[in-house]
Amino acid sequence: MPAEPPPHAADRLDDDDYPAYTMGRAAEMIGATPGFLRAIGEARLITPLRSEGGHRRYSRYQLRIAARARELVDGGAPIEAACRIVILEDQLEEALRLNAELRRSTAGSAGGAGEGS
């Protein structure tokens, strides 16, 4: 009878931040070379985790970022510019999310402010 994985092992499969992919597999998945992944790591766009043996490991979130950088580089952007664009896009997305969250909380508290007065 095969040993059952720990209960939390299956949760890792759904975790966007779990470093599940080797450099070779990650490069294959985004249609790039390991050199491209090293270059965006040197540009500090992503920082892969390291296995106990020192090998780079990538998460799905990091692969999405790397794939976007690859699109920009394929479109003619220098790698440094592509990395900066991806960082700014990520910051804009986070700012928009926080703004929407703030608007919802403000709208929720404003709706109840006039009650009982």
Buried (B, 14 or more C-beta within 10 A) or exposed (E): EEEEEEEEEEEEEEEEEBBBBBBEEBBEBBEBBBEBBBBBBEBEBBEBEEEEEEEBBBBBBBBBBBBBBBBBBEEEBEBEBBBBBBBEEEEEEEEEEEEEEEEEEEEEEEEEEEEEE
